[in-house]
Amino acid sequence: MVGNVKTIAVTVDEETLDLVDELTSSSDRYTSRSALVRAALAGYVAHERQLRLEDRDRRVIQAHREALAEELTALVADQTPT
């Protein structure tokens, strides 16, 4: 059992519940519905967090595109032998 857990209520349709039960009954890794749902939720949250970070980075790059291009041009020029 995982320590320091909270109980939440989640409502799912019967087809999804059947799939969860099928996975838990044939898995050594997920011994209960809760274990499977915790793993799935943790994976989803990590994925969403990564998407948000990438979106933030994209916005920063877009906002500073011209300055970054100028810095890159200057850097390349400094590296090019004359």
Biopython code that builds the backbone (N, CA, C, O; Angstrom):
import numpy as np
from Bio.PDB.StructureBuilder import StructureBuilder

atoms = [
    (1, "MET", "N", (0.845, -1.192, 0.000)),
    (1, "MET", "CA", (0.000, 0.000, 0.000)),
    (1, "MET", "C", (0.882, 1.246, 0.000)),
    (1, "MET", "O", (1.934, 1.284, 0.639)),
    (2, "VAL", "N", (0.444, 2.229, -0.708)),
    (2, "VAL", "CA", (1.158, 3.487, -0.798)),
    (2, "VAL", "C", (0.849, 4.309, 0.450)),
    (2, "VAL", "O", (-0.305, 4.394, 0.868)),
    (3, "GLY", "N", (1.882, 4.918, 1.050)),
    (3, "GLY", "CA", (1.668, 5.728, 2.235)),
    (3, "GLY", "C", (1.168, 7.119, 1.897)),
    (3, "GLY", "O", (1.323, 7.591, 0.770)),
    (4, "ASN", "N", (0.569, 7.769, 2.880)),
    (4, "ASN", "CA", (0.114, 9.146, 2.747)),
    (4, "ASN", "C", (-0.784, 9.351, 1.532)),
    (4, "ASN", "O", (-0.500, 10.198, 0.685)),
    (5, "VAL", "N", (-1.851, 8.591, 1.444)),
    (5, "VAL", "CA", (-2.780, 8.693, 0.324)),
    (5, "VAL", "C", (-4.097, 9.308, 0.785)),
    (5, "VAL", "O", (-4.453, 9.247, 1.962)),
    (6, "LYS", "N", (-4.795, 9.888, -0.148)),
    (6, "LYS", "CA", (-6.126, 10.441, 0.092)),
    (6, "LYS", "C", (-7.112, 9.680, -0.775)),
    (6, "LYS", "O", (-6.764, 9.194, -1.851)),
    (7, "THR", "N", (-8.322, 9.581, -0.308)),
    (7, "THR", "CA", (-9.371, 8.919, -1.061)),
    (7, "THR", "C", (-10.152, 9.950, -1.853)),
    (7, "THR", "O", (-10.552, 10.987, -1.325)),
    (8, "ILE", "N", (-10.366, 9.649, -3.134)),
    (8, "ILE", "CA", (-11.218, 10.483, -3.969)),
    (8, "ILE", "C", (-12.265, 9.589, -4.610)),
    (8, "ILE", "O", (-12.076, 8.376, -4.709)),
    (9, "ALA", "N", (-13.346, 10.171, -5.035)),
    (9, "ALA", "CA", (-14.388, 9.407, -5.724)),
    (9, "ALA", "C", (-14.292, 9.714, -7.213)),
    (9, "ALA", "O", (-14.237, 10.875, -7.620)),
    (10, "VAL", "N", (-14.273, 8.666, -8.010)),
    (10, "VAL", "CA", (-14.226, 8.817, -9.459)),
    (10, "VAL", "C", (-15.354, 7.984, -10.041)),
    (10, "VAL", "O", (-15.522, 6.816, -9.690)),
    (11, "THR", "N", (-16.116, 8.583, -10.920)),
    (11, "THR", "CA", (-17.200, 7.871, -11.572)),
    (11, "THR", "C", (-16.764, 7.522, -12.983)),
    (11, "THR", "O", (-16.344, 8.393, -13.746)),
    (12, "VAL", "N", (-16.865, 6.243, -13.329)),
    (12, "VAL", "CA", (-16.498, 5.797, -14.674)),
    (12, "VAL", "C", (-17.618, 4.931, -15.239)),
    (12, "VAL", "O", (-18.405, 4.335, -14.503)),
    (13, "ASP", "N", (-17.665, 4.881, -16.554)),
    (13, "ASP", "CA", (-18.677, 4.039, -17.189)),
    (13, "ASP", "C", (-18.304, 2.563, -17.019)),
    (13, "ASP", "O", (-17.162, 2.230, -16.699)),
    (14, "GLU", "N", (-19.271, 1.702, -17.236)),
    (14, "GLU", "CA", (-19.080, 0.270, -16.995)),
    (14, "GLU", "C", (-18.023, -0.329, -17.922)),
    (14, "GLU", "O", (-17.271, -1.213, -17.511)),
    (15, "GLU", "N", (-17.959, 0.141, -19.158)),
    (15, "GLU", "CA", (-16.964, -0.385, -20.101)),
    (15, "GLU", "C", (-15.546, -0.082, -19.610)),
    (15, "GLU", "O", (-14.670, -0.945, -19.666)),
    (16, "THR", "N", (-15.325, 1.130, -19.135)),
    (16, "THR", "CA", (-14.003, 1.484, -18.611)),
    (16, "THR", "C", (-13.683, 0.672, -17.366)),
    (16, "THR", "O", (-12.558, 0.201, -17.199)),
    (17, "LEU", "N", (-14.661, 0.508, -16.502)),
    (17, "LEU", "CA", (-14.450, -0.290, -15.288)),
    (17, "LEU", "C", (-14.114, -1.744, -15.637)),
    (17, "LEU", "O", (-13.270, -2.367, -14.993)),
    (18, "ASP", "N", (-14.773, -2.265, -16.647)),
    (18, "ASP", "CA", (-14.460, -3.634, -17.088)),
    (18, "ASP", "C", (-13.016, -3.727, -17.575)),
    (18, "ASP", "O", (-12.329, -4.708, -17.293)),
    (19, "LEU", "N", (-12.553, -2.709, -18.303)),
    (19, "LEU", "CA", (-11.163, -2.696, -18.775)),
    (19, "LEU", "C", (-10.182, -2.607, -17.606)),
    (19, "LEU", "O", (-9.153, -3.282, -17.598)),
    (20, "VAL", "N", (-10.506, -1.779, -16.632)),
    (20, "VAL", "CA", (-9.660, -1.659, -15.440)),
    (20, "VAL", "C", (-9.597, -3.008, -14.728)),
    (20, "VAL", "O", (-8.518, -3.461, -14.345)),
    (21, "ASP", "N", (-10.733, -3.636, -14.555)),
    (21, "ASP", "CA", (-10.763, -4.941, -13.883)),
    (21, "ASP", "C", (-9.976, -5.990, -14.676)),
    (21, "ASP", "O", (-9.275, -6.820, -14.096)),
    (22, "GLU", "N", (-10.098, -5.942, -15.994)),
    (22, "GLU", "CA", (-9.355, -6.887, -16.838)),
    (22, "GLU", "C", (-7.849, -6.694, -16.661)),
    (22, "GLU", "O", (-7.102, -7.663, -16.531)),
    (23, "LEU", "N", (-7.413, -5.433, -16.657)),
    (23, "LEU", "CA", (-5.989, -5.152, -16.486)),
    (23, "LEU", "C", (-5.489, -5.568, -15.107)),
    (23, "LEU", "O", (-4.422, -6.168, -14.981)),
    (24, "THR", "N", (-6.253, -5.254, -14.093)),
    (24, "THR", "CA", (-5.787, -5.587, -12.738)),
    (24, "THR", "C", (-5.794, -7.090, -12.499)),
    (24, "THR", "O", (-4.949, -7.598, -11.761)),
    (25, "SER", "N", (-6.725, -7.804, -13.104)),
    (25, "SER", "CA", (-6.782, -9.248, -12.867)),
    (25, "SER", "C", (-5.653, -9.998, -13.575)),
    (25, "SER", "O", (-5.301, -11.112, -13.185)),
    (26, "SER", "N", (-5.089, -9.387, -14.614)),
    (26, "SER", "CA", (-4.034, -10.076, -15.365)),
    (26, "SER", "C", (-2.661, -9.424, -15.175)),
    (26, "SER", "O", (-1.738, -9.680, -15.949)),
    (27, "SER", "N", (-2.527, -8.584, -14.146)),
    (27, "SER", "CA", (-1.281, -7.841, -13.953)),
    (27, "SER", "C", (-0.632, -8.159, -12.619)),
    (27, "SER", "O", (-1.301, -8.271, -11.592)),
    (28, "ASP", "N", (0.678, -8.302, -12.655)),
    (28, "ASP", "CA", (1.426, -8.427, -11.404)),
    (28, "ASP", "C", (1.740, -7.056, -10.825)),
    (28, "ASP", "O", (1.973, -6.912, -9.625)),
    (29, "ARG", "N", (1.742, -6.063, -11.685)),
    (29, "ARG", "CA", (2.124, -4.710, -11.269)),
    (29, "ARG", "C", (0.976, -3.956, -10.608)),
    (29, "ARG", "O", (1.185, -3.223, -9.642)),
    (30, "TYR", "N", (-0.227, -4.135, -11.126)),
    (30, "TYR", "CA", (-1.389, -3.435, -10.577)),
    (30, "TYR", "C", (-2.254, -4.434, -9.844)),
    (30, "TYR", "O", (-3.012, -5.185, -10.459)),
    (31, "THR", "N", (-2.141, -4.443, -8.537)),
    (31, "THR", "CA", (-2.845, -5.434, -7.730)),
    (31, "THR", "C", (-4.257, -5.012, -7.358)),
    (31, "THR", "O", (-5.014, -5.791, -6.779)),
    (32, "SER", "N", (-4.612, -3.761, -7.696)),
    (32, "SER", "CA", (-5.956, -3.273, -7.377)),
    (32, "SER", "C", (-6.344, -2.194, -8.366)),
    (32, "SER", "O", (-5.506, -1.659, -9.092)),
    (33, "ARG", "N", (-7.615, -1.889, -8.381)),
    (33, "ARG", "CA", (-8.093, -0.772, -9.213)),
    (33, "ARG", "C", (-7.367, 0.513, -8.819)),
    (33, "ARG", "O", (-6.936, 1.288, -9.673)),
    (34, "SER", "N", (-7.245, 0.717, -7.534)),
    (34, "SER", "CA", (-6.606, 1.949, -7.055)),
    (34, "SER", "C", (-5.174, 2.068, -7.545)),
    (34, "SER", "O", (-4.737, 3.147, -7.945)),
    (35, "ALA", "N", (-4.440, 0.957, -7.515)),
    (35, "ALA", "CA", (-3.048, 0.982, -7.971)),
    (35, "ALA", "C", (-2.975, 1.362, -9.445)),
    (35, "ALA", "O", (-2.129, 2.162, -9.844)),
    (36, "LEU", "N", (-3.857, 0.792, -10.245)),
    (36, "LEU", "CA", (-3.870, 1.102, -11.671)),
    (36, "LEU", "C", (-4.255, 2.557, -11.906)),
    (36, "LEU", "O", (-3.612, 3.251, -12.694)),
    (37, "VAL", "N", (-5.287, 3.017, -11.235)),
    (37, "VAL", "CA", (-5.747, 4.403, -11.411)),
    (37, "VAL", "C", (-4.673, 5.373, -10.938)),
    (37, "VAL", "O", (-4.454, 6.400, -11.581)),
    (38, "ARG", "N", (-3.996, 5.075, -9.830)),
    (38, "ARG", "CA", (-2.909, 5.949, -9.368)),
    (38, "ARG", "C", (-1.806, 6.044, -10.415)),
    (38, "ARG", "O", (-1.318, 7.135, -10.710)),
    (39, "ALA", "N", (-1.414, 4.903, -10.974)),
    (39, "ALA", "CA", (-0.348, 4.899, -11.986)),
    (39, "ALA", "C", (-0.776, 5.657, -13.234)),
    (39, "ALA", "O", (-0.005, 6.445, -13.783)),
    (40, "ALA", "N", (-2.000, 5.421, -13.678)),
    (40, "ALA", "CA", (-2.500, 6.102, -14.875)),
    (40, "ALA", "C", (-2.590, 7.606, -14.648)),
    (40, "ALA", "O", (-2.209, 8.390, -15.517)),
    (41, "LEU", "N", (-3.085, 8.004, -13.503)),
    (41, "LEU", "CA", (-3.218, 9.425, -13.187)),
    (41, "LEU", "C", (-1.857, 10.090, -13.059)),
    (41, "LEU", "O", (-1.666, 11.205, -13.544)),
    (42, "ALA", "N", (-0.915, 9.424, -12.416)),
    (42, "ALA", "CA", (0.435, 9.974, -12.279)),
    (42, "ALA", "C", (1.075, 10.154, -13.656)),
    (42, "ALA", "O", (1.724, 11.169, -13.907)),
    (43, "GLY", "N", (0.900, 9.182, -14.542)),
    (43, "GLY", "CA", (1.445, 9.294, -15.891)),
    (43, "GLY", "C", (0.807, 10.430, -16.664)),
    (43, "GLY", "O", (1.497, 11.175, -17.360)),
    (44, "TYR", "N", (-0.498, 10.569, -16.546)),
    (44, "TYR", "CA", (-1.216, 11.646, -17.231)),
    (44, "TYR", "C", (-0.777, 13.013, -16.715)),
    (44, "TYR", "O", (-0.529, 13.927, -17.502)),
    (45, "VAL", "N", (-0.683, 13.150, -15.412)),
    (45, "VAL", "CA", (-0.286, 14.423, -14.812)),
    (45, "VAL", "C", (1.141, 14.794, -15.239)),
    (45, "VAL", "O", (1.408, 15.953, -15.555)),
    (46, "ALA", "N", (2.041, 13.834, -15.249)),
    (46, "ALA", "CA", (3.425, 14.101, -15.677)),
    (46, "ALA", "C", (3.446, 14.537, -17.138)),
    (46, "ALA", "O", (4.174, 15.461, -17.501)),
    (47, "HIS", "N", (2.653, 13.876, -17.974)),
    (47, "HIS", "CA", (2.587, 14.233, -19.392)),
    (47, "HIS", "C", (2.040, 15.650, -19.571)),
    (47, "HIS", "O", (2.602, 16.445, -20.325)),
    (48, "GLU", "N", (0.959, 15.959, -18.888)),
    (48, "GLU", "CA", (0.367, 17.307, -18.978)),
    (48, "GLU", "C", (1.328, 18.380, -18.473)),
    (48, "GLU", "O", (1.414, 19.459, -19.059)),
    (49, "ARG", "N", (2.049, 18.093, -17.393)),
    (49, "ARG", "CA", (3.034, 19.037, -16.871)),
    (49, "ARG", "C", (4.114, 19.310, -17.919)),
    (49, "ARG", "O", (4.514, 20.456, -18.123)),
    (50, "GLN", "N", (4.580, 18.255, -18.577)),
    (50, "GLN", "CA", (5.601, 18.404, -19.620)),
    (50, "GLN", "C", (5.069, 19.238, -20.781)),
    (50, "GLN", "O", (5.787, 20.088, -21.307)),
    (51, "LEU", "N", (3.824, 19.007, -21.185)),
    (51, "LEU", "CA", (3.226, 19.806, -22.260)),
    (51, "LEU", "C", (3.149, 21.277, -21.877)),
    (51, "LEU", "O", (3.405, 22.150, -22.708)),
    (52, "ARG", "N", (2.802, 21.556, -20.638)),
    (52, "ARG", "CA", (2.735, 22.958, -20.182)),
    (52, "ARG", "C", (4.112, 23.614, -20.192)),
    (52, "ARG", "O", (4.245, 24.773, -20.585)),
    (53, "LEU", "N", (5.132, 22.882, -19.762)),
    (53, "LEU", "CA", (6.491, 23.430, -19.782)),
    (53, "LEU", "C", (6.950, 23.704, -21.216)),
    (53, "LEU", "O", (7.559, 24.738, -21.491)),
    (54, "GLU", "N", (6.655, 22.780, -22.120)),
    (54, "GLU", "CA", (7.024, 22.969, -23.514)),
    (54, "GLU", "C", (6.279, 24.152, -24.121)),
    (54, "GLU", "O", (6.855, 24.907, -24.905)),
    (55, "ASP", "N", (5.015, 24.323, -23.772)),
    (55, "ASP", "CA", (4.233, 25.456, -24.265)),
    (55, "ASP", "C", (4.804, 26.767, -23.745)),
    (55, "ASP", "O", (4.904, 27.745, -24.487)),
    (56, "ARG", "N", (5.180, 26.787, -22.464)),
    (56, "ARG", "CA", (5.796, 27.989, -21.898)),
    (56, "ARG", "C", (7.098, 28.317, -22.616)),
    (56, "ARG", "O", (7.352, 29.473, -22.953)),
    (57, "ASP", "N", (7.919, 27.304, -22.847)),
    (57, "ASP", "CA", (9.184, 27.520, -23.552)),
    (57, "ASP", "C", (8.940, 28.051, -24.956)),
    (57, "ASP", "O", (9.638, 28.957, -25.412)),
    (58, "ARG", "N", (7.944, 27.483, -25.648)),
    (58, "ARG", "CA", (7.613, 27.942, -27.000)),
    (58, "ARG", "C", (7.213, 29.422, -26.999)),
    (58, "ARG", "O", (7.629, 30.187, -27.869)),
    (59, "ARG", "N", (6.407, 29.809, -26.016)),
    (59, "ARG", "CA", (5.980, 31.220, -25.932)),
    (59, "ARG", "C", (7.161, 32.145, -25.660)),
    (59, "ARG", "O", (7.230, 33.241, -26.216)),
    (60, "VAL", "N", (8.089, 31.712, -24.810)),
    (60, "VAL", "CA", (9.274, 32.525, -24.514)),
    (60, "VAL", "C", (10.120, 32.679, -25.769)),
    (60, "VAL", "O", (10.576, 33.777, -26.087)),
    (61, "ILE", "N", (10.328, 31.579, -26.478)),
    (61, "ILE", "CA", (11.127, 31.637, -27.705)),
    (61, "ILE", "C", (10.450, 32.533, -28.734)),
    (61, "ILE", "O", (11.121, 33.330, -29.390)),
    (62, "GLN", "N", (9.143, 32.419, -28.885)),
    (62, "GLN", "CA", (8.418, 33.271, -29.835)),
    (62, "GLN", "C", (8.549, 34.747, -29.463)),
    (62, "GLN", "O", (8.741, 35.600, -30.329)),
    (63, "ALA", "N", (8.445, 35.034, -28.186)),
    (63, "ALA", "CA", (8.510, 36.426, -27.735)),
    (63, "ALA", "C", (9.888, 37.038, -27.959)),
    (63, "ALA", "O", (10.011, 38.253, -28.106)),
    (64, "HIS", "N", (10.928, 36.197, -27.986)),
    (64, "HIS", "CA", (12.299, 36.705, -28.105)),
    (64, "HIS", "C", (12.984, 36.217, -29.379)),
    (64, "HIS", "O", (14.212, 36.176, -29.454)),
    (65, "ARG", "N", (12.195, 35.854, -30.364)),
    (65, "ARG", "CA", (12.716, 35.263, -31.590)),
    (65, "ARG", "C", (13.761, 36.149, -32.271)),
    (65, "ARG", "O", (14.835, 35.672, -32.638)),
    (66, "GLU", "N", (13.453, 37.422, -32.438)),
    (66, "GLU", "CA", (14.387, 38.309, -33.148)),
    (66, "GLU", "C", (15.697, 38.464, -32.387)),
    (66, "GLU", "O", (16.771, 38.395, -32.984)),
    (67, "ALA", "N", (15.620, 38.670, -31.095)),
    (67, "ALA", "CA", (16.838, 38.836, -30.297)),
    (67, "ALA", "C", (17.664, 37.546, -30.320)),
    (67, "ALA", "O", (18.890, 37.605, -30.409)),
    (68, "LEU", "N", (17.017, 36.401, -30.242)),
    (68, "LEU", "CA", (17.737, 35.135, -30.291)),
    (68, "LEU", "C", (18.402, 34.935, -31.656)),
    (68, "LEU", "O", (19.530, 34.448, -31.735)),
    (69, "ALA", "N", (17.710, 35.308, -32.714)),
    (69, "ALA", "CA", (18.282, 35.176, -34.060)),
    (69, "ALA", "C", (19.508, 36.072, -34.211)),
    (69, "ALA", "O", (20.506, 35.668, -34.809)),
    (70, "GLU", "N", (19.433, 37.282, -33.672)),
    (70, "GLU", "CA", (20.582, 38.195, -33.741)),
    (70, "GLU", "C", (21.761, 37.638, -32.949)),
    (70, "GLU", "O", (22.901, 37.693, -33.409)),
    (71, "GLU", "N", (21.491, 37.106, -31.769)),
    (71, "GLU", "CA", (22.565, 36.527, -30.955)),
    (71, "GLU", "C", (23.189, 35.323, -31.655)),
    (71, "GLU", "O", (24.407, 35.146, -31.623)),
    (72, "LEU", "N", (22.365, 34.506, -32.279)),
    (72, "LEU", "CA", (22.880, 33.343, -32.985)),
    (72, "LEU", "C", (23.738, 33.765, -34.173)),
    (72, "LEU", "O", (24.801, 33.190, -34.406)),
    (73, "THR", "N", (23.288, 34.751, -34.912)),
    (73, "THR", "CA", (24.058, 35.246, -36.055)),
    (73, "THR", "C", (25.409, 35.771, -35.594)),
    (73, "THR", "O", (26.432, 35.496, -36.222)),
    (74, "ALA", "N", (25.420, 36.522, -34.505)),
    (74, "ALA", "CA", (26.666, 37.065, -33.970)),
    (74, "ALA", "C", (27.591, 35.946, -33.477)),
    (74, "ALA", "O", (28.803, 36.001, -33.684)),
    (75, "LEU", "N", (27.022, 34.949, -32.836)),
    (75, "LEU", "CA", (27.798, 33.820, -32.342)),
    (75, "LEU", "C", (28.452, 33.057, -33.490)),
    (75, "LEU", "O", (29.638, 32.732, -33.439)),
    (76, "VAL", "N", (27.671, 32.780, -34.515)),
    (76, "VAL", "CA", (28.193, 32.062, -35.676)),
    (76, "VAL", "C", (29.293, 32.888, -36.355)),
    (76, "VAL", "O", (30.320, 32.352, -36.770)),
    (77, "ALA", "N", (29.060, 34.184, -36.459)),
    (77, "ALA", "CA", (30.072, 35.058, -37.092)),
    (77, "ALA", "C", (31.370, 35.045, -36.289)),
    (77, "ALA", "O", (32.458, 35.074, -36.865)),
    (78, "ASP", "N", (31.259, 35.003, -34.976)),
    (78, "ASP", "CA", (32.452, 34.961, -34.127)),
    (78, "ASP", "C", (33.200, 33.637, -34.276)),
    (78, "ASP", "O", (34.415, 33.596, -34.080)),
    (79, "GLN", "N", (32.505, 32.565, -34.615)),
    (79, "GLN", "CA", (33.097, 31.251, -34.744)),
    (79, "GLN", "C", (33.683, 30.990, -36.129)),
    (79, "GLN", "O", (34.489, 30.076, -36.304)),
    (80, "THR", "N", (33.284, 31.781, -37.096)),
    (80, "THR", "CA", (33.723, 31.577, -38.483)),
    (80, "THR", "C", (35.116, 32.156, -38.680)),
    (80, "THR", "O", (35.342, 33.335, -38.410)),
    (81, "PRO", "N", (36.055, 31.331, -39.151)),
    (81, "PRO", "CA", (37.416, 31.862, -39.375)),
    (81, "PRO", "C", (37.407, 32.855, -40.547)),
    (81, "PRO", "O", (36.680, 32.698, -41.528)),
    (82, "THR", "N", (38.234, 33.863, -40.396)),
    (82, "THR", "CA", (38.309, 34.885, -41.465)),
    (82, "THR", "C", (39.647, 34.809, -42.168)),
    (82, "THR", "O", (39.904, 35.580, -43.092)),
]
sb = StructureBuilder()
sb.init_structure("model")
sb.init_model(0)
sb.init_chain("A")
sb.init_seg("    ")
for serial, (resi, resn, name, xyz) in enumerate(atoms, 1):
    if name == "N":
        sb.init_residue(resn, " ", resi, " ")
    sb.init_atom(name, np.array(xyz, "f"), 0.0, 1.0, " ", f" {name:<3s}", serial, name[0])
structure = sb.get_structure()
